[in-house]
Each structure stands twice: as structure tokens, then as C-alpha cells.
Amino acid sequence: MSVNPNPSPFAGLPENLIPNPPADMPEAPGASDAMESLSPFSKPQDVDSIIQNLTLDRPLTLYIPNREKYPNFQFRIINDTPQELADAHRKGWQPVDDPELVRLFQDKVSGIDKTGKITRPLLVARSKEIGAIIAKRQRQMLYDLYQGMDPAKKQFNSKYVNIKPTVSSGDTAGAFSFAKIKV
């Protein structure tokens, strides 16, 4: 009995039919690995700084942290358009220059104007005293308007309506007559 010196199952086959895999098979890349190599940027993004500047940690878009440090001021956010800046200056608002507060809106975009130019939000502040005086004037103006619309203080002179001395609901009687309708 003869002993086969080559225990390979491919013994006796021609050389071109013997499988010849590479010594070390590379692993197939996963889907996430393949996608990481694709990037539209020449420099890698700093993901940590982008996440830090997201508004996810702020309860509201207009939220200003440490607002209690400024108890005598009112804050607003306006667009950086010349019209809004001029209107804000007329009403006593001034742009905030505290670096901590400016950084909140530094890289944000609030929209675009009619020409397609990007508008950015701008944080402005004014004293609460100014705000109280403006609110008081607006309340007085509304009060005056409502007083002018009060029917008890109006003189109604009409040849079509008979009015009693005190006007309340149901105190007027109409006396209209037309060619087709007589009331």
C-alpha cells in the first residue's frame, strides 16, 4: 500500500484548476465605513463645535442664559436689516456687545430678504424704564381711542334714527322708508 505524500484534495489536478486564494483575505468594509470616506468637504468637520452651537440645549429660540444678571434690561432679537436696525434705534434698543451674549446668535441665520441676501439675528437691549414709558404711552393711546368709540359719549344726530338721552342696547328705533321698503 502506498502512502500519498501530498494529502491535498487537489493533488493530481492541473495547476490552473487548483484554487489559489490570497494568504490573508481582507474583510469587506461595512456600510458605515464606506460612507465615512465619502465627504463633500476638503477638511473634516468639527462635529463637537457644531453640536455645541445647536439650539437643542436652549428651551426657546429667544432664551437668553443668565438673564438674571441683567435685571434692569429688556431684550429683543431683530434681523440685521437696515430698516429694523433704524426702527430699533428709534425705540431705544441698542445692539448688545457682551461677547457671551453675542456668541448665542453669531452663526445663526434668520432668513433672507427680497434680494436673496442672508439676514442674521441680532440681540438688542434697552432699559426697562424706557419700556415702561413706551408701554404707558401705548396704553393711554388705546384708552383714548376706546373713549372716542364709547356710544354714551357720542352725539348722534340723524334724521333717520330717534335716540333717547341715554344710549344702551335697544334704545334706538329706525324710521327708514324707501320706494319699495317701508320699515
One Martini backbone bead per residue (centre of mass of N, CA, C, O) as a GRO file, in nm:
protein
  183
    1MET     BB    1   0.095   0.037   0.022
    2SER     BB    2   0.040   0.368  -0.053
    3VAL     BB    3   0.152   0.685   0.037
    4ASN     BB    4   0.039   0.998   0.037
    5PRO     BB    5   0.237   1.288   0.039
    6ASN     BB    6  -0.027   1.452  -0.062
    7PRO     BB    7  -0.321   1.550   0.114
    8SER     BB    8  -0.443   1.693  -0.112
    9PRO     BB    9  -0.737   1.719  -0.302
   10PHE     BB   10  -0.562   1.850  -0.563
   11ALA     BB   11  -0.425   1.614  -0.645
   12GLY     BB   12  -0.371   1.582  -0.996
   13LEU     BB   13  -0.416   1.858  -1.083
   14PRO     BB   14  -0.399   2.114  -1.256
   15GLU     BB   15  -0.277   2.427  -1.184
   16ASN     BB   16  -0.529   2.600  -1.303
   17LEU     BB   17  -0.744   2.434  -1.095
   18ILE     BB   18  -0.615   2.540  -0.848
   19PRO     BB   19  -0.682   2.697  -0.579
   20ASN     BB   20  -0.558   3.056  -0.510
   21PRO     BB   21  -0.566   3.215  -0.245
   22PRO     BB   22  -0.504   3.444  -0.050
   23ALA     BB   23  -0.361   3.445   0.249
   24ASP     BB   24  -0.519   3.728   0.318
   25MET     BB   25  -0.838   3.810   0.387
   26PRO     BB   26  -1.029   4.068   0.342
   27GLU     BB   27  -1.255   4.267   0.472
   28ALA     BB   28  -1.553   4.385   0.440
   29PRO     BB   29  -1.692   4.675   0.422
   30GLY     BB   30  -1.893   4.865   0.580
   31ALA     BB   31  -2.130   5.100   0.542
   32SER     BB   32  -2.003   5.315   0.732
   33ASP     BB   33  -1.717   5.307   0.619
   34ALA     BB   34  -1.787   5.389   0.326
   35MET     BB   35  -1.925   5.670   0.404
   36GLU     BB   36  -1.685   5.818   0.542
   37SER     BB   37  -1.515   5.867   0.277
   38LEU     BB   38  -1.755   6.040   0.206
   39SER     BB   39  -1.697   6.390   0.117
   40PRO     BB   40  -1.757   6.744   0.049
   41PHE     BB   41  -1.492   6.793   0.212
   42SER     BB   42  -1.158   6.883   0.265
   43LYS     BB   43  -1.237   6.917   0.560
   44PRO     BB   44  -1.304   6.830   0.858
   45GLN     BB   45  -1.546   6.829   1.079
   46ASP     BB   46  -1.648   6.996   1.381
   47VAL     BB   47  -1.876   6.839   1.562
   48ASP     BB   48  -1.860   6.957   1.849
   49SER     BB   49  -1.908   7.261   1.774
   50ILE     BB   50  -2.180   7.218   1.635
   51ILE     BB   51  -2.333   7.095   1.874
   52GLN     BB   52  -2.286   7.334   2.070
   53ASN     BB   53  -2.451   7.548   1.867
   54LEU     BB   54  -2.698   7.425   1.913
   55THR     BB   55  -3.047   7.464   2.025
   56LEU     BB   56  -3.109   7.210   2.213
   57ASP     BB   57  -3.025   7.352   2.505
   58ARG     BB   58  -3.260   7.549   2.434
   59PRO     BB   59  -3.584   7.604   2.503
   60LEU     BB   60  -3.562   7.875   2.337
   61THR     BB   61  -3.476   8.091   2.095
   62LEU     BB   62  -3.503   8.350   2.310
   63TYR     BB   63  -3.304   8.241   2.498
   64ILE     BB   64  -3.126   8.379   2.789
   65PRO     BB   65  -2.868   8.328   2.960
   66ASN     BB   66  -2.832   8.488   3.253
   67ARG     BB   67  -3.061   8.715   3.285
   68GLU     BB   68  -3.029   8.791   3.595
   69LYS     BB   69  -2.779   8.986   3.541
   70TYR     BB   70  -3.022   9.174   3.384
   71PRO     BB   71  -3.278   9.330   3.544
   72ASN     BB   72  -3.282   9.632   3.372
   73PHE     BB   73  -3.348   9.459   3.103
   74GLN     BB   74  -3.440   9.435   2.768
   75PHE     BB   75  -3.504   9.185   2.514
   76ARG     BB   76  -3.421   9.144   2.161
   77ILE     BB   77  -3.485   9.011   1.829
   78ILE     BB   78  -3.333   9.099   1.525
   79ASN     BB   79  -3.268   9.198   1.224
   80ASP     BB   80  -2.988   9.317   1.014
   81THR     BB   81  -3.153   9.532   0.895
   82PRO     BB   82  -3.178   9.865   0.842
   83GLN     BB   83  -3.475   9.901   0.923
   84GLU     BB   84  -3.468   9.754   1.200
   85LEU     BB   85  -3.238   9.918   1.323
   86ALA     BB   86  -3.374  10.198   1.306
   87ASP     BB   87  -3.627  10.125   1.471
   88ALA     BB   88  -3.475  10.041   1.728
   89HIS     BB   89  -3.331  10.312   1.782
   90ARG     BB   90  -3.595  10.481   1.812
   91LYS     BB   91  -3.683  10.274   2.068
   92GLY     BB   92  -3.391  10.222   2.237
   93TRP     BB   93  -3.229  10.014   2.096
   94GLN     BB   94  -2.929   9.810   2.150
   95PRO     BB   95  -2.662   9.651   2.078
   96VAL     BB   96  -2.505   9.382   2.193
   97ASP     BB   97  -2.150   9.339   2.337
   98ASP     BB   98  -2.152   9.077   2.481
   99PRO     BB   99  -1.984   8.794   2.406
  100GLU     BB  100  -2.177   8.581   2.528
  101LEU     BB  101  -2.437   8.690   2.376
  102VAL     BB  102  -2.333   8.704   2.083
  103ARG     BB  103  -2.268   8.393   2.050
  104LEU     BB  104  -2.566   8.286   2.029
  105PHE     BB  105  -2.598   8.447   1.716
  106GLN     BB  106  -2.350   8.432   1.521
  107ASP     BB  107  -2.432   8.154   1.326
  108LYS     BB  108  -2.706   8.258   1.245
  109VAL     BB  109  -3.021   8.228   1.059
  110SER     BB  110  -3.330   8.410   0.974
  111GLY     BB  111  -3.295   8.467   0.653
  112ILE     BB  112  -3.432   8.647   0.372
  113ASP     BB  113  -3.449   8.875   0.143
  114LYS     BB  114  -3.557   8.999  -0.160
  115THR     BB  115  -3.250   8.960  -0.284
  116GLY     BB  116  -3.115   8.699  -0.108
  117LYS     BB  117  -3.008   8.799   0.150
  118ILE     BB  118  -2.876   8.731   0.441
  119THR     BB  119  -3.016   8.706   0.763
  120ARG     BB  120  -2.946   8.811   1.097
  121PRO     BB  121  -2.942   8.789   1.421
  122LEU     BB  122  -3.007   9.047   1.680
  123LEU     BB  123  -2.912   9.161   1.988
  124VAL     BB  124  -3.118   9.362   2.198
  125ALA     BB  125  -3.129   9.653   2.428
  126ARG     BB  126  -3.309   9.795   2.718
  127SER     BB  127  -3.448   9.975   2.937
  128LYS     BB  128  -3.722   9.937   3.144
  129GLU     BB  129  -3.804  10.234   3.155
  130ILE     BB  130  -3.859  10.273   2.858
  131GLY     BB  131  -4.072  10.046   2.834
  132ALA     BB  132  -4.274  10.170   3.037
  133ILE     BB  133  -4.328  10.437   2.887
  134ILE     BB  134  -4.425  10.313   2.619
  135ALA     BB  135  -4.658  10.145   2.741
  136LYS     BB  136  -4.811  10.385   2.864
  137ARG     BB  137  -4.864  10.534   2.595
  138GLN     BB  138  -5.020  10.303   2.458
  139ARG     BB  139  -5.248  10.282   2.668
  140GLN     BB  140  -5.347  10.575   2.634
  141MET     BB  141  -5.418  10.556   2.335
  142LEU     BB  142  -5.628  10.330   2.365
  143TYR     BB  143  -5.812  10.474   2.563
  144ASP     BB  144  -5.883  10.710   2.375
  145LEU     BB  145  -6.009  10.537   2.153
  146TYR     BB  146  -6.232  10.406   2.332
  147GLN     BB  147  -6.365  10.674   2.415
  148GLY     BB  148  -6.446  10.754   2.119
  149MET     BB  149  -6.635  10.476   2.094
  150ASP     BB  150  -6.832  10.564   2.305
  151PRO     BB  151  -7.176  10.605   2.295
  152ALA     BB  152  -7.224  10.786   2.557
  153LYS     BB  153  -7.015  11.020   2.420
  154LYS     BB  154  -7.203  11.054   2.182
  155GLN     BB  155  -7.335  11.240   1.904
  156PHE     BB  156  -7.644  11.170   1.760
  157ASN     BB  157  -7.726  11.287   1.432
  158SER     BB  158  -8.045  11.196   1.297
  159LYS     BB  159  -8.319  11.155   1.072
  160TYR     BB  160  -8.349  10.820   1.106
  161VAL     BB  161  -8.286  10.835   1.428
  162ASN     BB  162  -8.412  10.769   1.748
  163ILE     BB  163  -8.281  10.914   2.050
  164LYS     BB  164  -8.211  10.870   2.356
  165PRO     BB  165  -8.030  11.002   2.607
  166THR     BB  166  -7.963  10.702   2.665
  167VAL     BB  167  -7.730  10.463   2.553
  168SER     BB  168  -7.836  10.141   2.464
  169SER     BB  169  -7.960   9.854   2.419
  170GLY     BB  170  -8.256   9.927   2.233
  171ASP     BB  171  -8.278  10.270   2.208
  172THR     BB  172  -8.335  10.241   1.904
  173ALA     BB  173  -8.519  10.377   1.618
  174GLY     BB  174  -8.625  10.317   1.307
  175ALA     BB  175  -8.697  10.547   1.003
  176PHE     BB  176  -8.749  10.388   0.720
  177SER     BB  177  -8.792  10.495   0.368
  178PHE     BB  178  -8.890  10.354   0.066
  179ALA     BB  179  -9.020  10.264  -0.228
  180LYS     BB  180  -9.024   9.939  -0.137
  181ILE     BB  181  -8.952  10.008   0.168
  182LYS     BB  182  -9.114   9.983   0.496
  183VAL     BB  183  -9.028  10.048   0.852
   0.00000   0.00000   0.00000
